[in-house]
C-alpha cells in the first residue's frame, strides 16, 4: 500500500430512506470532520426534516428529496430499460442516489467524497480521512465492515453453514476520488462491484479503517429473489477475473456455464443448511435459498450477455452526461470556493431546474471554510427562495 497522509473529506454522502434519527451518526461525523453532509432522501426521510435535525449544529448540509428530481438530472440507462417491467426490475433508488452524489461532486468541485449508508457507523472519524488520503492511488477505498457482514442471502447462508465466505469492498462505507467519478452505479444488486469494474477488470481497490454495520434480517425470500440476478452477474464477472480473464470474456457460452454452476452451488448450500438441525434460522434459510435458486433458474444466458453489453454502453453514457451537465451548469470562471458556497450551490440547483423545496441547504455564505457562527443558521434555505 502506498504511503499516504490523512486528508480532508469534502463530502459525506448518505442515501437514506429511514427516519431522520438514523442520521445521528453521520451528522456527528460530518461535524467532527467539517465535511459537507449530503443526505439524499426518499420514503420515510425528507430533506426538510434533515435540515431541522442539523439546525444549530454548525454542520454544512445539502439535503435533497430525490423523488422531486427534474427529469434528466440522472440519465435513464440502457441497463434500466432491459430490466423494466420484468421480474428482474429493481425497485430501489440507492444507485440513483449514489449517481446523483457523483454528479454533485463533479459540479461542486469536491475531490474526495465518502459514501456512507445510514445503518453504518464509523467509530473513529479519522478512518475516513485515511481512506480519503488513499483515493489518489485507488479507485475505491472501503472501510472494513464489522458487525453484520455485507453479503447476499446465499453467501450469508453459506457462511452460517460453515463455508469460507469473504466480504468485498462495498458502497456502504466507500471513499472515492476524482479518478472514479466518471464511473457509475447501475441499478442492480452488487452495484458497488460494477462501480469498481471497467472493461479490463477490477480497478485498484483497498481497505483501511473500520465501520460497523447494524444488524438486519438476511433471510427474507423477497430479498433473495431481488438479489439473485445481480449476484449472478457480479459473481460471474469476478469468476473470470479470478481465472486471469476479463469482463470482455463474458460470452454467451460463459454465462451458460456459469448459471449452471451457480444453481449447483445454491443446491450445495441448501444441503449444507439441511444438516444444521436445531438451528433456529434453518427453516427461513432454506426458504430463502430455494427462492434464490428458483430465481436463478429463470435467468437466461442471453439476458446476462445483453446486460453486460448495456453496462459497457452505460459507462460511456454516464461519462458524457456528467461532462455535458458540467459545461451547461458551471460558469467557466467560477472558482471552487464560489461553487461550494451557499450562493453557488443554490444557483447550480436553479440551473438544473430543481423545484422549490426539493433541496435544503446549510452552507457557508461565501468562503469555503467558515466558522460555524458564520453559517446561515435560520431554517435552511430552500432552493428558489
Secondary structure, DSSP 4 states (H G I P E B T S, - for coil): ----------EEEEEE-S-GGGGHHHHHHHHHHTPEEEEEE-TT--HHHHHHHHTTTT--EEEEEGGGPPTTSSPPPHHHHHHTTSTT-----HHHHHHHHHHHHHHHT-SEEEEE-TTEE-SSTHHHHHHHHHTTT-SEEEEEEEES----HHHHHHHHTT--------TTEEEEEGGGTT----SSTTHHHHHTEETTEEPPEEEEEEEEEPP-----HHHHHHHHHHHHHHHHHHHHHHTT--GGG--HHHHHHHHHHHHHHHHHHHHHHHT-TT-TTHHHHHHHHHHHHHHHHT--HHHHHHHHHHHHHHHHHHHHHHHHHHHHHS-TT--HHHHHSHHHHHHHHHHTTPPTTSEEEE--SSSSS--GGGS--SSPEETT-
